[in-house]
Amino acid sequence: MKLLDQLGITYPIIQAPMAGGATTPELIAAVSNFGGLGSLGAGMTAPAALNSQIDAIKTLTERPFMVNLMVLSDHDASTFDTSMPDWLTQYYREHHIEAALPDRPAQSFAEQLQVLYENPVSVVSFTFGIVSIEQVQRLQQLGTCVIGTANHPLEAQAWAEIGADAVCLQGMEAGGHRGGWLPESEADPLGLLTLIGQTRACTDIPLIASGGIMTGQGIRAVQASGAQLAQLGTAFLTTDESGINDIYTQALLDAGLGNRSTETRLTRLFSGKQARGLVNNYLLNFAVFDKKDELPPYPQLNAMTSPMRANAAKNEDAEHLSLWAGQGVTQVRQERAITLLERLVQEL
């Protein structure tokens, strides 16, 4: 069975599950009702809130949609075992920002997953790691399709071996956090078409392509290379239904209009894990510290920089926000999600 039919969607378009509030129930429902696959980025969502969001989406659409979780160990999600970097402490002191840390750096993955056992959805995807074969089978027994994320062919192979229904291959062009977990995925980040080709050579698991795709022609290109579906994130960030704040939206639109630098960069400075975003003053001023062995890991640094990002949002300061965006950012438009979807299908 083709993945399109297995997922129950009409068009080979997945709206990427971007955590942090971008993927509102309205955006997800708009995509799913059109015939694509809307997706909730829930990796940073408390379990009770996740359950409520799933219920809200189910009131807006009867079509399939996806929930995405970040795979974190209990220790990683609950423990601060590194101190805040001196340069970040100094930044908070100089800008009179209270930098109180939460009790834990991230939500409990086990509790989030339990929500999906008790309130099943059509599709679940995972990023930042891999789950067990027992967890995959339990979800599938509930009628849920399971999708892994990979930045390297070895990661895709690992998902195939535990029985996942598909793998989303995330090329180095993709905005936001990289979903891989093996050292090989960071040593030499692969472009999307190369990643598809190398993965296709070592496994026959159905593939979803993600990274820099902004048009119907881009979708056709990845299909011709061996992927069945395309996952688009940056293109949906500036739609009317997106949940990002106005400062972030304007920065993306300014990049599209040429009113600010269009340079994107892979960085660990915001969260401790590699992620691609627009270059701003924070990335430039602290670039010397953007080294794996000098930064607290994810999710600890993510929690540590949260006060800075909250202060930046309050003060309409795009230079200290995480402006996640893929390399296709110059093609963003301010429009309704259905307008974007209709254009993609027309181009297809």
C-alpha angles and dihedrals in degrees: 000000000000115000090239090061094040091056092044097235132134103214130042092243127117121183104223118248101242113184125218100061103300094113104068122182087249093056093045093049093047091056095043094045089052091055102263127101115268115204137204116215098213104159092111096038124111112242095246091049090047091055091050092048092051090051090049092052091048089057090054100045140021090195125098119279135176135235119203126204133187112235108230131160119241089249095051093047096047107034138080103194098155129062126241111271114259093236091055092047089051091050091054092047094050093048095042093238119156106231103194112162124221122247090258132017097230146009121275109267092201091055092046090051090050088060089058091051091052099037103031124202131194097253135020124187130189134209138181092037147359131274129218127274088244091057091048092050094047091054092046090051087058090055094258121140112223122218126184129201124232138180093180135040091243090060091050089050090052091054091048091052093057093049104258114168094228144346128231108219110209113200123206088258092070122111124232127022122350109240101211127104108189120096089237091066092061100037094070112004110214127224114239101255092046090048092051092049095048093045093047088056094058106034139024096210111132112267134218116196124219132174132082095353111146106146144045088252088057090052090051091050095056091044089053088052094054109276119121098204138023126224117208125191114155092048090061097046094083096044118116092249095054117113100217118119124261094254092056091044093051092048090055093046091047089054089051091050094044092247092125136021113294092205115128125190140192106240142167095196097101102043112002091252126089113267134160122234144143113290112250137164094280092058092045098045095048099032092118089068095050094109127119096230094049100050133073110251128252127307094020098062090043089060092043094055094043094093090053093051092045090051091048092052090049092051095041090243111155091179093076101037125098099249097191111196139147127236090266091067094118089072099057119126135191103240145114116288091242090056090054092046094049090051092049092051092046090052089048 
